[in-house]
């Protein structure tokens, strides 16, 4: 077994102990998002009493965000990397992985346990590639400036 496969299995085991994750529809089992990827998801969010508090399906608009940029709930950030493209799962998030002790009044009460049905629609590493290109360019510019300064001495 490759080291990468062992790490992935360890990550899945850790998540399974912290969250209740149930796969509702399998994905392609090949393509998984990574930190820094731009992702789009559809989701429905439910309170403990079953009340739906938010639903991107009803709005007809998926949600777009960068994985790892702390733009969404911590629980989503932790679960999405184990979902493959097209996969749909039901996840139960304890307050520390959702809105915490304060909640999000008036919609989410304090210390709420939330259930989400979340579907990973698409993702791309375009944001990551663009950032790496900018970093490379910045390094090349700095090196060129350093060489120019050395020539002037």
Secondary structure, DSSP 8 states (H G I E B T S, - for coil): --HHHHHHHHHHHHHHHHSEEEEEE---SS-B--TT-EEEEEEEEE-TTS-EEEEHHHHT--EEEETTSS-S-HHHHHHGGGSBTT-EEEEEE-GGGTTTTT-BTTTB-TT--EEEEEEEEEEE-HHHHHHHHHHHHHHHHHHHHHHHHHHH-
